Each structure stands twice: as structure tokens, then as C-alpha cells.
Amino acid sequence: MRLLYLVRHASPQIQPELPSRDWVLSERGIAEAQTLAGAAADWALEALYSSSETKARATALIIGDAVGLSVRVADAFDELRLADWIDNADEFNDHVRAILEGGEPPRGDESSQEAAARFAAGVRIVEEGPFPAAVVSHGRVLTAWLTSIGAIEDPFEFWRQIPMPGWALIDLDAPRTLRSGFVA
């Protein structure tokens, strides 16, 4: 049994003038990550990985400090890439729905299939190391990957329900079923 904890990063400080990959954790996000780190102490982690994006790395570092692990950073776990900031929530949701449901990505965004393949390459790196392991990543790319392996059926609704931060557990030897859905 190769248990992998999938972690969505804590709440960032939204800064539309910066690329979202550069957003830091908000004060609330730091507190959320510290609470999550307390839960992670019970996971008996042997390895911890993170997206290269600032908010995910910060979340992972807080977890790593709590459980005594260094963080291995891999851009394979970065968020599904969008070309531009979309400040209208309805337009953003419609945009994400189109991508996650497998449509042609608008405006040169990364497709769900491309993001899932990139994430899968990261999982192959994790598979070479010890377990249990955790990956701190992002909602859209986690959803894309879980959809690609058949673990979820309604990607948009699934994505909307992932708490920030949140975690789920999957056994890589039986990946079509989440052992635990995303919880805060």
C-alpha cells in the first residue's frame, strides 16, 4: 500500500497585480497551514513534496517543520496554468469548468489533459521514494489528475468543493478511489 496525501495549499493573499504563482499565504492561510500541520503529524509521513509556487511551498514548509521533513519541490505539481487573471468570478468559474470538463482551453491556457500528464510525471517521482508521502499542490491540477485516473466523475463540482487548505488520501496501488475525500 503506497499512501499519498494530496494537499491543497492554504489561503493565499490575493494580489491580482502579481502572477498567482507568486502569491504568499495570507495571515489566515498561515494559521490554516499550522492547523493542517497538526493533522499531518498523525500521517507518519516519510516524504513531502510541493509545487514550486510560493503559496504551496509555504504550506509545505509549515507542514515539514511540524513533521520533521524537508520539502522536495517539483514544478510538475504547479497549478493548471491560465494565461491571464480573470477578475469576474462567474467568468472565472465558466472558464475553469470548460477546461476541467475537457474542452479546448481558451486563450492559450493549459488543458486539463496536459496538466494531468504533468502531475502524473510528478507522481512517478514520488513513487521512487518512501511512503506515506504528501504532495502540496493546487485545486485545478489535483482535479485534472484525479479525473484522468478515474477517481472522480464531476470535475468542476469536485474542484469547487475542495477546501483551502484541504487534504485527501489515495492509495497509489488502487488509485481509482479516494480513501478519504478532501477535508479541511
TORMARPA-69414 format. One line per 2 residues: number of its first residue (from 1); for each residue x, y, z of N, C-alpha, C. Coordinates in nm, 2 decimals. Each point is the difference from the previous one (the first is absolute). Layout:
REM TORMARPA-69414
NUM> X/Y/Z/X/Y/Z/X/Y/Z | ...
This chain:
REM TORMARPA-69414
1> 0.08/-0.12/0.00/-0.08/0.12/0.00/0.09/0.12/0.00 | -0.01/0.09/-0.10/0.07/0.12/-0.02/-0.09/0.12/0.02
3> -0.01/0.05/0.13/-0.09/0.10/0.03/0.06/0.14/-0.04 | -0.09/0.08/-0.07/0.04/0.13/-0.04/-0.10/0.10/0.05
5> 0.04/0.09/0.08/-0.09/0.11/0.04/0.01/0.11/-0.10 | -0.11/0.04/-0.05/-0.01/0.11/-0.10/-0.05/0.12/0.08
7> 0.08/0.11/0.00/-0.03/0.12/0.08/-0.02/0.12/-0.09 | -0.11/0.07/0.02/-0.02/0.13/-0.06/0.05/0.10/0.09
9> 0.08/0.09/-0.05/0.07/0.11/0.08/-0.10/0.08/0.08 | 0.05/0.07/0.10/-0.08/0.09/0.09/-0.03/0.13/-0.08
11> -0.09/0.08/0.06/-0.05/0.12/-0.06/0.11/0.11/-0.03 | 0.01/0.04/-0.13/0.10/0.10/-0.03/-0.05/0.14/0.02
13> 0.09/0.09/-0.01/-0.03/0.14/0.00/-0.02/0.04/-0.15 | -0.12/0.02/-0.04/-0.03/0.03/-0.15/0.06/0.13/-0.04
15> 0.09/-0.01/-0.10/0.07/0.12/-0.05/-0.01/0.00/-0.15 | -0.11/0.06/-0.06/-0.02/-0.01/-0.14/0.11/0.06/-0.08
17> 0.08/0.09/0.06/0.11/0.06/-0.08/0.12/-0.09/-0.02 | 0.00/-0.11/0.08/0.10/-0.10/-0.01/-0.05/-0.13/-0.07
19> 0.08/-0.08/-0.06/-0.04/-0.13/-0.05/-0.04/-0.08/0.13 | -0.10/-0.08/-0.01/-0.05/-0.08/0.11/0.10/-0.09/0.06
21> 0.10/-0.04/-0.08/0.10/-0.09/0.05/0.09/0.07/0.10 | 0.00/0.13/0.00/0.08/0.08/0.10/-0.08/0.04/0.12
23> -0.12/-0.03/0.01/-0.08/0.04/0.12/0.05/-0.07/0.12 | 0.01/0.07/0.11/0.04/-0.05/0.13/-0.12/-0.04/0.08
25> 0.02/-0.07/0.11/-0.11/-0.04/0.08/-0.05/0.13/0.08 | -0.13/0.01/0.01/-0.06/0.10/0.08/0.02/-0.03/0.15
27> -0.03/0.09/0.09/0.01/-0.03/0.14/-0.09/-0.12/0.04 | -0.12/0.01/-0.06/-0.09/-0.12/0.02/0.06/-0.12/-0.05
29> 0.07/0.00/-0.12/0.06/-0.12/-0.06/0.11/-0.05/0.08 | 0.08/0.08/0.07/0.10/-0.05/0.09/-0.06/-0.07/0.11
31> -0.11/0.05/0.06/-0.06/-0.07/0.11/-0.06/-0.13/-0.05 | -0.06/0.00/-0.12/-0.06/-0.12/-0.05/0.11/-0.11/-0.02
33> 0.11/0.04/-0.06/0.11/-0.09/-0.02/0.05/-0.06/0.13 | 0.01/0.08/0.10/0.04/-0.05/0.13/-0.09/-0.10/0.06
35> -0.13/0.02/-0.02/-0.10/-0.09/0.05/0.01/-0.13/-0.09 | 0.02/0.01/-0.13/0.01/-0.11/-0.08/0.13/-0.08/0.04
37> 0.11/0.07/0.03/0.12/-0.07/0.05/-0.03/-0.08/0.12 | -0.08/0.04/0.09/-0.04/-0.08/0.11/-0.06/-0.13/-0.04
39> -0.09/0.01/-0.10/-0.07/-0.13/-0.05/0.11/-0.09/-0.06 | 0.09/0.07/-0.08/0.10/-0.08/-0.07/0.10/-0.07/0.09
41> 0.01/0.04/0.12/0.08/-0.07/0.10/-0.04/-0.14/0.02 | -0.13/-0.03/-0.02/-0.06/-0.14/0.01/0.02/-0.08/-0.12
43> 0.05/0.05/-0.11/0.01/-0.07/-0.13/0.12/-0.09/-0.01 | 0.10/0.01/0.09/0.12/-0.08/0.00/0.08/0.02/-0.13
45> 0.00/0.12/-0.05/0.06/0.03/-0.14/0.15/-0.04/0.00 | 0.04/-0.05/-0.11/0.14/-0.03/-0.03/0.06/0.09/-0.10
47> -0.09/0.07/-0.08/0.05/0.09/-0.11/-0.11/0.11/-0.02 | 0.05/0.12/-0.03/-0.09/0.11/-0.02/0.05/0.08/-0.13
49> -0.10/0.02/-0.09/0.03/0.07/-0.13/-0.09/0.12/-0.01 | 0.04/0.09/-0.08/-0.08/0.12/-0.02/0.02/0.05/-0.14
51> -0.11/0.07/-0.04/0.01/0.09/-0.12/0.11/0.10/0.02 | 0.04/0.06/-0.11/0.10/0.10/0.01/-0.06/0.14/0.03
53> -0.13/0.01/0.00/-0.07/0.13/0.02/0.01/0.04/0.15 | 0.01/0.12/0.02/0.03/0.06/0.14/-0.10/-0.05/0.10
55> -0.13/0.01/-0.03/-0.10/-0.03/0.11/0.01/-0.15/0.03 | 0.02/-0.09/-0.10/0.01/-0.14/0.03/0.13/-0.03/0.08
57> 0.11/0.06/-0.04/0.13/-0.02/0.07/-0.01/0.04/0.14 | -0.06/0.12/0.03/-0.02/0.05/0.13/-0.08/-0.10/0.09
59> -0.11/-0.05/-0.06/-0.08/-0.10/0.07/0.08/-0.12/0.03 | 0.07/-0.05/-0.10/0.08/-0.12/0.02/0.11/0.02/0.10
61> 0.06/0.11/0.01/0.11/0.03/0.09/-0.06/0.00/0.15 | -0.12/0.05/0.01/-0.06/0.00/0.14/-0.03/-0.14/0.04
63> -0.05/-0.08/-0.09/-0.02/-0.15/0.03/0.13/-0.07/0.02 | 0.10/0.03/-0.08/0.13/-0.06/0.02/0.07/0.03/0.13
65> -0.01/0.12/0.04/0.05/0.04/0.14/-0.07/-0.08/0.11 | -0.13/-0.02/-0.02/-0.08/-0.07/0.11/0.04/-0.15/0.00
67> 0.03/-0.06/-0.12/0.02/-0.15/0.00/0.15/-0.03/-0.02 | 0.08/0.10/0.00/0.15/-0.03/-0.01/0.04/-0.05/-0.13
69> -0.06/0.05/-0.11/0.04/-0.04/-0.14/0.04/0.12/-0.08 | 0.10/-0.02/-0.09/0.03/0.11/-0.09/-0.10/-0.01/-0.12
71> -0.01/0.10/-0.08/-0.10/0.01/-0.10/0.07/-0.02/-0.14 | -0.04/-0.09/-0.08/0.05/-0.02/-0.13/-0.09/0.08/-0.10
73> 0.05/0.09/-0.07/-0.08/0.09/-0.09/0.01/-0.06/-0.14 | -0.12/0.00/-0.07/0.00/-0.05/-0.14/-0.11/0.08/-0.07
75> 0.04/0.06/-0.11/-0.10/0.08/-0.07/-0.10/-0.08/-0.07 | 0.01/-0.13/0.00/-0.10/-0.09/-0.05/-0.13/0.01/0.08
77> 0.01/0.05/0.12/-0.12/0.02/0.09/-0.05/0.14/-0.01 | 0.05/0.08/-0.08/-0.05/0.14/-0.01/-0.15/0.00/-0.05
79> -0.07/0.11/0.02/-0.14/0.01/-0.04/-0.02/-0.01/-0.15 | -0.12/-0.04/-0.04/-0.04/0.00/-0.14/0.01/0.14/-0.04
81> 0.08/0.03/-0.11/0.04/0.13/-0.04/-0.11/0.07/-0.08 | -0.03/0.12/0.05/-0.09/0.09/-0.07/0.08/0.12/-0.06
83> -0.03/0.05/-0.12/0.07/0.10/-0.06/-0.01/0.13/0.07 | -0.12/0.04/0.04/-0.02/0.13/0.06/-0.09/0.00/0.13
85> 0.01/0.10/0.08/-0.09/0.02/0.11/-0.14/0.02/-0.05 | -0.10/-0.06/0.07/-0.14/0.02/-0.03/-0.06/0.05/0.12
87> -0.04/0.13/0.01/-0.05/0.06/0.12/-0.15/-0.02/0.03 | -0.07/-0.04/-0.10/-0.14/-0.03/0.02/-0.02/-0.14/0.04
89> -0.06/-0.03/0.12/-0.02/-0.13/0.05/-0.08/-0.09/-0.09 | -0.10/0.05/-0.06/-0.08/-0.09/-0.09/0.07/-0.04/-0.13
91> 0.08/0.10/-0.05/0.08/-0.03/-0.12/0.11/-0.10/0.03 | 0.06/0.02/0.12/0.11/-0.09/0.05/-0.06/-0.14/0.01
93> -0.11/-0.02/0.07/-0.06/-0.13/0.01/-0.04/-0.06/-0.13 | -0.06/0.07/-0.09/-0.03/-0.05/-0.14/0.13/-0.04/-0.07
95> 0.10/0.07/0.02/0.13/-0.03/-0.07/0.06/-0.13/0.06 | 0.00/-0.01/0.13/0.05/-0.12/0.07/-0.08/-0.12/-0.04
97> -0.13/0.02/0.00/-0.09/-0.11/-0.04/0.03/-0.06/-0.13 | 0.02/0.09/-0.10/0.03/-0.04/-0.14/0.13/-0.08/0.00
99> 0.10/0.05/0.07/0.13/-0.07/0.00/-0.01/-0.14/0.07 | -0.06/0.00/0.12/0.00/-0.13/0.08/-0.09/-0.10/-0.07
101> -0.10/0.04/-0.07/-0.09/-0.09/-0.07/0.05/-0.05/-0.13 | 0.13/0.04/-0.03/0.07/-0.05/-0.12/-0.02/0.08/-0.13
103> -0.06/0.11/0.02/-0.01/0.09/-0.12/0.13/0.06/-0.05 | 0.00/0.05/-0.11/0.12/0.07/-0.06/0.02/0.12/0.09
105> 0.12/0.01/0.06/0.03/0.11/0.09/0.00/0.14/-0.08 | -0.07/0.09/0.05/0.00/0.13/-0.06/0.13/0.08/0.02
107> 0.03/0.09/-0.08/0.11/0.10/0.02/0.13/-0.06/0.02 | 0.03/-0.12/-0.04/0.13/-0.05/0.01/0.03/-0.06/0.14
109> -0.10/-0.03/0.08/0.01/-0.06/0.13/0.05/-0.15/-0.02 | 0.05/-0.05/0.11/0.04/-0.14/0.00/-0.13/-0.09/0.00
111> 0.00/-0.11/-0.07/-0.12/-0.08/0.00/0.00/-0.09/0.13 | -0.12/-0.05/0.03/-0.01/-0.09/0.11/0.09/-0.13/-0.02
113> 0.01/-0.05/-0.13/0.08/-0.11/-0.03/0.15/0.03/0.02 | 0.04/0.11/-0.05/0.14/0.04/0.02/0.04/0.01/0.14
115> -0.09/0.07/0.08/0.03/0.01/0.15/0.00/-0.13/0.07 | -0.09/-0.09/-0.04/-0.01/-0.13/0.06/0.13/-0.08/-0.03
117> 0.05/0.01/-0.13/0.12/-0.08/-0.04/0.12/0.06/0.08 | 0.01/0.13/0.01/0.11/0.06/0.08/0.00/-0.05/0.15
119> -0.12/0.00/0.06/-0.02/-0.04/0.14/0.04/-0.15/0.01 | -0.04/-0.08/-0.10/0.03/-0.14/0.00/0.15/-0.03/0.00
121> 0.07/0.09/-0.08/0.15/-0.01/0.00/0.06/0.02/0.14 | -0.06/0.10/0.07/0.04/0.02/0.14/-0.03/-0.12/0.09
123> -0.12/-0.06/-0.02/-0.03/-0.11/0.08/0.10/-0.12/-0.02 | 0.05/-0.01/-0.13/0.10/-0.10/-0.02/0.13/0.02/0.08
125> 0.03/0.13/0.02/0.12/0.03/0.08/-0.03/-0.04/0.15 | -0.12/0.03/0.04/-0.04/-0.04/0.14/0.01/-0.15/0.02
127> -0.04/-0.07/-0.10/-0.01/-0.15/0.00/0.14/-0.06/0.03 | 0.11/0.07/-0.04/0.13/-0.04/0.02/0.05/0.01/0.15
129> -0.08/0.07/0.08/0.05/0.03/0.14/-0.09/-0.08/0.10 | 0.02/0.04/0.13/-0.07/-0.07/0.10/-0.14/0.05/0.02
131> -0.08/-0.09/0.06/-0.14/0.03/0.03/-0.03/-0.02/0.15 | -0.10/0.06/0.05/-0.09/0.09/-0.06/0.07/0.13/-0.04
133> -0.06/0.07/-0.10/0.05/0.12/-0.05/-0.11/0.10/-0.01 | 0.03/0.13/-0.01/-0.10/0.10/-0.02/0.05/0.09/-0.11
135> -0.09/0.05/-0.08/0.02/0.10/-0.11/-0.08/0.12/0.03 | 0.06/0.12/0.02/-0.08/0.12/0.02/-0.01/0.07/-0.14
137> -0.12/0.02/-0.05/-0.02/0.05/-0.13/-0.12/0.09/-0.01 | -0.08/-0.01/-0.10/-0.10/0.10/-0.03/-0.13/-0.07/-0.05
139> -0.11/0.07/0.02/-0.13/-0.06/-0.03/-0.02/-0.05/-0.15 | 0.03/0.09/-0.09/-0.03/-0.04/-0.14/0.08/-0.11/-0.05
141> 0.13/0.00/0.03/0.09/-0.11/-0.05/-0.03/-0.13/0.07 | -0.03/0.01/0.13/-0.04/-0.12/0.07/-0.13/-0.06/-0.06
143> -0.09/0.08/-0.03/-0.13/-0.04/-0.06/0.03/-0.06/-0.14 | 0.08/0.06/-0.08/0.04/-0.05/-0.13/0.06/-0.14/0.01
145> 0.09/-0.02/0.09/0.07/-0.13/0.01/-0.10/-0.10/0.05 | -0.08/0.03/0.11/-0.09/-0.10/0.05/-0.11/-0.04/-0.10
147> -0.04/0.10/-0.09/-0.09/-0.03/-0.11/0.07/-0.10/-0.10 | 0.12/0.03/-0.03/0.08/-0.09/-0.10/0.01/-0.14/0.05
149> 0.01/-0.02/0.13/0.02/-0.14/0.05/-0.14/-0.07/0.03 | -0.10/0.08/-0.02/-0.14/-0.06/0.02/-0.05/0.00/0.15
151> 0.07/0.09/0.08/-0.04/0.00/0.14/-0.12/0.09/0.03 | -0.03/0.09/-0.10/-0.12/0.09/0.02/-0.07/0.01/-0.13
153> -0.13/0.03/0.01/-0.09/0.00/-0.12/-0.04/0.14/-0.04 | -0.02/0.10/0.09/-0.05/0.13/-0.03/0.11/0.10/0.04
155> 0.10/0.02/-0.09/0.12/0.08/0.04/-0.03/0.14/0.05 | -0.09/0.07/-0.06/-0.03/0.14/0.04/-0.06/0.01/0.14
157> -0.09/-0.09/0.03/-0.06/0.00/0.13/0.10/-0.04/0.10 | 0.08/-0.10/-0.03/0.10/-0.05/0.09/0.10/0.11/0.03
159> 0.04/0.07/-0.10/0.10/0.11/0.02/-0.06/0.11/0.09 | -0.13/0.03/-0.02/-0.06/0.11/0.08/-0.02/-0.04/0.15
161> 0.00/-0.13/0.03/-0.02/-0.05/0.13/0.13/-0.03/0.08 | 0.12/0.02/-0.07/0.13/-0.03/0.07/0.02/0.12/0.10
163> 0.01/-0.03/0.13/0.03/0.11/0.09/0.14/0.05/-0.01 | 0.02/0.12/0.04/0.14/0.06/0.00/0.03/0.04/0.14
165> 0.10/-0.07/0.06/0.06/-0.11/-0.05/-0.08/-0.13/0.02 | 0.03/-0.10/-0.07/-0.07/-0.13/0.02/0.09/-0.11/-0.04
167> -0.04/-0.12/0.04/0.08/-0.12/-0.03/-0.08/-0.12/-0.03 | 0.05/-0.08/-0.09/-0.07/-0.13/-0.03/0.11/-0.11/0.00
169> -0.04/-0.12/0.01/0.09/-0.11/0.01/-0.03/-0.10/-0.12 | 0.11/-0.04/-0.07/-0.02/-0.10/-0.10/0.11/-0.10/0.01
171> -0.04/-0.13/-0.03/0.10/-0.11/-0.01/0.04/-0.01/-0.14 | 0.12/0.02/-0.03/0.05/0.00/-0.14/-0.01/-0.14/-0.06
173> -0.02/-0.10/0.09/-0.02/-0.14/-0.05/-0.15/-0.03/-0.04 | -0.09/0.09/0.04/-0.14/-0.01/-0.03/-0.05/0.15/-0.03
175> 0.05/0.06/-0.10/-0.02/0.15/-0.01/-0.13/0.04/-0.05 | -0.09/-0.08/-0.04/-0.13/0.04/-0.05/-0.10/0.05/0.11
177> 0.04/-0.02/0.12/-0.09/0.03/0.11/0.08/0.08/0.11 | -0.05/0.12/0.03/0.06/0.07/0.11/-0.04/-0.07/0.13
179> 0.10/-0.03/0.08/-0.02/-0.07/0.13/-0.07/0.10/0.10 | 0.03/0.13/-0.02/-0.06/0.11/0.08/-0.01/0.11/-0.09
181> -0.12/0.06/-0.02/-0.02/0.12/-0.08/0.06/0.12/0.07 | 0.00/0.11/-0.07/0.06/0.12/0.05/-0.07/0.05/0.12
183> 0.08/0.02/0.11/-0.05/0.05/0.12/0.09/0.12/0.04 | -0.06/0.09/0.08/0.08/0.11/0.05/0.08/-0.04/0.12
